[in-house]
Amino acid sequence: MMMALQSQNAEVVVVGAGSAGLYAALTTAREGARTVLVSQAALATTASYWAQGGIAAALGPDDSPELHAQDTIDAGRQLGRESAVRVLVDDSPAAVQDLLALGVDFDRDGDGALALGLEGGHSRRRVVHAGGSATGRRVTRQLSARVAEHPSITVVEHASAKSLIVEDGRCVGVEVAIGDQPLTIPARAVVLATGGSAALWARSTNPPAAIGSGLTMAHHAGAQLADLEFLQFHPTALLSPSRNQGFLITEAIRGEGAKLLDRSGERFIDELAPRDEVAAAVERRITGDDGSPPSPVFLDMRKIDPLLFPNVYTKIEEAGLNPRTEPIPVAPAAHYSMGGIVTDLEARTNVPGLLAVGECACTGLHGANRLASNSLAECAVFGRRAALAALTEPALSDPLRTQILGGDAQVVEHIEDPDPAATRRLLWECAGIERSAEKLGQLAGSANPLVRLIGAASLVREETRGAHHRSDFPAKDDKLDFRHFVFGPDDSPNAERWD
């Protein structure tokens, strides 16, 4: 319901209107709770909107949750949290069915059954799409429409969350700004669904707002962060001298047979290997670090039916290229943050009343490398869990609401980045696909507190694992299997083993 905010009536506030936030808000509302959804932009313009991958779920007759779990654990490189993996693979088929019931029109095959696609790292066809590579768009549009019409949801658009409100160690609300106008929203629980931090890097597939603001805000309120060294680079982002630089060319196109070629037209990598392997191979071929002469890399889509991926072909053509007749220049770009705000399997953080879901959260599900199309499944599966857990938090008393609205509760401020452009250049240079202690050490001088933590996490993990490549430590260290580096209030990384 688009209406003037009556903040004193909110039970749960959800910050972020991507798939995770939308699904969490709908879940609380369907449980009868008065919910406020805070969106930094208009609905259906978030990172989820641009997601071209699908939703992974074991739906085929030759598939099973066990196979999905094994693929997820293998992609995570002995770092994935098995209990979180089990939750995802067991619950994702039901999440797909619920999205269907909510009106998401997933693609069908000639017999009317859900069409299942194959993507890198998957041993079975298990990825459902909506409109080919427009899945994120279709899902967020439909969920946004449901949210906008729900009488128990108040949507606050063009609003930025600035600070969390903490009273006696418990999160009891959030401070937001609509332009220059501050707004206080008390609630029994705050669910952060603010997305990741990939836009902190100079070349990124993400919208500009994906700079980890939710992580910074939560950490300043006392929440733990973990796995910040693991940033997934998508191997096939468009290189263009004109428009759409960094536009993601979905992995599903490689699943349908598109090939990666060097200058001589030779293949040099299995296109459906896990993303960390493909991205590293592409970058090494571009730089010549694989021992061959430096070469641009191209994606050959000439044998792919353009009708399967109409929005991808449109974006490429807008850049002045013709994927029907020529291979397209590509390069890796920062794409997805595996690390984030530490949560349990119900999305709770270590701060009572504060929950996190989606890319801003870290359950340990993805380990060192996210398996393709597990992220949208995570948004629904853990979005539901976050919503239900939020409703178990104690209701705010009327005196406490009055205290919060009167400005008497503690507002936890956090520091804004004074030079975002410099930060993007610094992270790309010092924490790109190939890293070293010499370069990572430069991050300690960043004015951005999240960048300093990314640098510290990347320095302490002295190995190469998944999406984290150290040129000075090129091998995996078995002693670090299942070890997560967690930052508490003292900003020092502590190694923890999660079940």
N, C-alpha and C positions, 0 to 999 in steps of 0.2 A: 504494500500500500504506500504510494507516494503521498506524503502528507507532512505537515509541520510536526517536528519532533516533540513528543511529550516524554522527556527523558526520565521523569520520575516514575513512569509506568513500566520501564524496561525490566525484564527479568534476566535476559542474556543479551550481550552485545557481541556481534561478530564483526571483526575488522578485516576487510578484504572480500572482494566480490568475484573472485575466480571460482573455479568449480568447487573447491573445498569449502570456501565460505558460503557460497550459494546453497550447497547441499546441507551444510551444517545448519544454516538458518532455516531452511525448509523443514529439516528434521525437528528442530525445537518447536517450530510453529505447528507442525503436525501433531506434536505432543501437547499442544494447547498453551505453549508459553509465549508471552509477549516478547518479541525479539526486535532488536535494532540491528540493521546491517549497514556498516559504514563502508562506502566505496570511494576510492580516491578519484575515480573518473565516472563517466556514465556507465551504467550496467552494460555488460557484454563487450567491454573493450580491454579486458585484462589479459595477462599472459596466457591464461587458459584459452582465451578466445583464439589466439594464434597457434595453439597446439595442433600440429598436423598428424601426430601419431594417434593411435586409437586407444582402446581400453582392453587390457589383457585379462582374459578369464578363460578357465578351462571349460569350454562349452562343446567341443567336438567329440565325436564318438571314440576317437583314438587318443583322447587327451584325459588328463586327470589333475587334480590339485597337487598330487605328489610330483608329477612331471613339471608342472609350473613352478613348484617350490624348488626343485633341483636346478632348473634353469636360472632362477632368481639367485640362488645361493652361489652357483658357479659364476655368474656375472659379477657378484659382489666380492669375489676373490678372498674367501675365508675371512670376511669381516661382517657379513650380513647377520642380523639377529634372527635366529631361527624362529623364535616365538612370534616376532612381527611378520615374518614371511608366511607363517602358517595362517595367521589372521587374514592376510591379504588374499592368499590363494583360496582359502576356504570360503571367504565372504564375497569375492568379486563376482561369481556367477549370479548371486542374488542381487548384487548392486546393479548389474546390467539389466536384470529383469525389472528392477524398480525404476531405472531410468526409462525403460520402455513404457512402463505404466505412467510415467510423468510426461510422456509425449515425445521423447527423443526418437527420431526415425533412423534407426541404424540400417545400414545397407543389407540387402538381401541377395541371395543367389537366385538362379533360375527356377528353383523349386520353392522359393519363398522362405527358405531357412536363412538364419543370420549368416552373412558372408564372413568367413574367417580368414584374415590375412596373416602372412608370415613376415616377421621382422627379425633383425639381427639378434642372435643369442637365444632365440626360441627354437625348441626342437619340434614344435608342432604349430600348425596354423591355429592361433587362438586370439587374434587381435580383431576386435569389431571396430568398424569405422562408420562414420555418418557423413555421407557426401564425399567419400574417398578421403582426401587429405584435409577435409574441412570439419573433422570431428570436434575439435575444440570449439569452433564457431557454433556448430549445431547444438552441442551440449550446453554451452553457456547461454546461448540465446533462449533455449527452451527453459532452462532453470531460471534465468532472469525473468522471463514472462510469468512463470509460476510464482516467483518471489514478489513481483510487482503487484500481482492480483491478490496475494494472500492477506486477509484482514488482520492477522496477528503480527505481520512484519512491517516495520517502518524502515524505509530506505533513506539514508542520508548520503546523497551523491556529492561529488566534488569536495569531499571532506578528507583531511589528512589526520591520522592519529598522531598526536604529538607526545603524549605521556600516559603512563599507567598510574592509577590511583591505588595506593597501598595503605592499608590501615591494620596495625598490629600484625604485620607480616602477610596479610591476605590481600589479594587483588580484588578491589571492590568497584572498579569502573575505569573509564578512560577519558582523557581529555582530547578533544579533536578541534580542528580549526576548519571553518568554511570560509575561505578567503582570509580576511583579517578578523573574522568573528569567532571567538572561542566558544566551545560548547562542552559542558560536563555531562557525562552519561554514567550514572551509577548503575550497577547490575550485580546480581549474585555471582556471575561468572563472565569473564572476557575470553572469547575464543579468537586467537590470532590466526588469520589465514592470509598473511601479507605477501606470500610468494618468496622467491629466493633472492640471490645476490648476483646473478650472472651479468647484469648490466653494469657492474663495477669494472668489468674488463672492457678494453677498448673495442674489440670486435665481439659482438654478442648477437644472439638470435632473439633476445628478450626486449620488451618495451623498456624505455628509459627509467621507469619508476622501480624496476626490480633491483634495488641496491641494498637489500638486506635491512631495511629500516625496522622491520618487526623484530629481527634478531637483536639489533642494537637497543631498541626500546625495552625488550624483555630482559636483556642482560643487565641493563641499568636498574631494573626492578628486582634483581636477584636471581633470575633464571639462569640455569646452566646452558652452555652451548657445547656442541661436540662435532667432530668430523669435518671441521672447517677446511681442512686441506684437500678435500675431495670435491673438485669442481669438474663436471663433465663437459667436455668440448664436443659439440656435434661435428662430425667429419665433413658434412656437405652443406656449408653455408655459401650462398651466392657471392662471387666476387664480381663487382660491377663498377665501372667508372662513372656510372650515372645514378640510376635509381635502384632502391631495394638492396643496397649493400648489406650483407649479413642475413638476408632472407634465408630461412631454413628450407632446404629441399628435403622433404620427408624421407625417412629410411624405408618407408613402404615402397617407394619407387625402386629402390635396390632390391626389395623383396620380390618385385615383379620382373626383375632382370636387368635393370640399369647397371652399367659397368663403370668402374673408376679406371681412368687411363692417364698415363703420363704423356709428355710431349711426343714421344715416338709412337703413341697409340698402344702401348703395352699395359696390360693389367699388372698390378704389383701387390694386391691384397685381396683376400676373400671379402667381398663386399658385405657379407652377412655375419662377419665376426663381431664380437661385442664392440660397442662403440669406442671404448678406450683404445683397443687395438687398431681399429680403423682410423681414428683421429690421429693417433701417433704415427701411423704409417704414412698418412697423407702429409702431415707436417714434415716428416723426415724426407719425403720425396721432394717437397717444395724447397727445403733448405739444403738438400744434399747430404744430410747427416746420416743417411742410410748407405753411404759409400758411392752412390751414383751421382752424376752431375745434377745440380739443382734443376728442377723442372716444374713448370706449372702443372696442376692436376685438373682433369676434366671429368665431368659426369656425362656419360653417353646414354641419353634417354631416347635415342632415335627409334628404338623398337618398342617403346612403351605407348600404349593407347592414351592419347591426351585426354580422352573423356573420363579416364579413371581419376585424374588429378587436375581438374580444370583450373582451380585457383593457383596451383603451382605454375602451370604453363602461362597463365595470365601475368603473374608477377615477373616471371623471367622475360616474357615478351615486352613488358613495360620497361625493362632495363635495356631494350634494344637488341636482345639476343633471340635466336630461334632454336629452341630445343628439338624441333622436329627435323632439322636439317644439319645441326652442328652440335658437337659436345660442348658442355657449359662449364666455364671456369668456376671451381669451388675451392674452399679452404676451410679449416676448422674454425669454429667460433664458440665462445663461452655460452653454455646452454642451460645447465641444470646443476643446482647445488645439492649434493648429497647430505651435507652437514646442515645444522640448524639448531633450533631450540630443543633441548633434550626433553622427551616425553615418555610416559609409559604407554602401554598398549591401549589405554583409554584416552590418550591425548593430554593427560595431565602433566604439567611441569612440576618442578619442585616448589613453586610458589602457589600456595592454595588459592583457588579461584581463577587461576590463569591456565588456559589450555592453548595448544597450538596444533595446527593441522595443515597438511599440504606441504609445499616445498619449504616453507619456513620452519617446519618441524623436523626433528631427527629421532625416529623410533629405532634406527639401526636397520630398517628394512632394506635399504639399497646397498648397504655395505660400502665398498670402495668404487662401485660402478653400477649405476641404475640400469636395470634391464628395460629395454624399449617398451613403452606403453604401460608400464606399471604405475606411472605417476597419476594418470587420470583415474585409474582403478583405486589408487591410494586416496585420492580426493573423496571419492564416494564412501569407501569402506571406513576410513578413519574419520571422515567428516561426520558420519552417523555416530560413531563412537564418541567423538568429541561432544556432539550435541547432547547425547544421553548422559554423559558424565557431567556436563555443565549443569544439568537440571538436578543433580544430586547435591550441588553446593547449597549451603544454607541460605535461605532468603534474607535479604537485608531488612533490618528493623527500620521502622519509620524514623526514629531518632538518628540512625546512621545515615539514611538517605538525606535527611535534612542537613546533617553535618557535612556530607560530601557536596551537596548542592550549594552550601554556604561557603565552600572553599576552605573548610577546616581540616580536611584530610590531607595526607601527604601525597603530593604530586611528584613523581620521579622524573626529573628532566633528563634529557640526553643531548649529546653534542652533535650538531649538524656538521657535515663535511664542508670546510670552507672553500675547497677547490676540487669539485668533482671531476673536471677534465684531467687534472694532474693525477688524480687517483686512478682513473681508467688507464692512462698511459703507464703508470708505475706498475699496476698489477699485470698488465699484459707483458711488460718487459721482464718483470721479476718473478711472476707466478703464473706463467703461461704453461704450455703443454710440457716443456722441458724445464726443470728447475734445478737450482744448485744452492748450496749454502751461501755462496758469495752474493748471489742476487737476492735471495730471500731475506738476507740480513738487512737489506735496504728498506724493507717494509716496516721495520721497527721505528723508523722516523716519520711514518705517515701521521697526518693529523686526524685521520679517520680511525676511530677505535676498533672497528670491525676489521679493517685492513691489518692492523697490528696483530690481532688475534689470528687471522688467516696466516700471516707470516710466521707466528710462533708455532702454530700447529704444523705447518709445512716443514719447518726446521726440525722439530722434534721427531717427526716420522722419517727416520733415516733409512728409507727403502723406496723401491718402486713397487706400487700396488695399485691396480685398477687405474683410476683417473689421475693418480698422483705419480708423476714420473720425476725421479731425481737422477740427473746425469752423474752426480758424484756417489750415488748409491743405486746402481742400476738393477740390483737383484731384490727379490722379495725376502724379507726377514721373517722366518717362521716364528720367531719369538713374539712377533707382533700380530700373529693370527688372533682375530676376535678381540683385539685391543683397540679401544676407542679413547681418543684424547679429549678430555672433558675440561672445560673452563668454568670454574666457579667465580665467586666474587673477587678473588685475589688475582685473577687473570693469568694464573699459572696452569699449564696443561697437566692434568693427572690422567694416567693410563688406567682404564677400567675395562673389565671383562663383563659383557652383558650376556644374559642367558639367551 
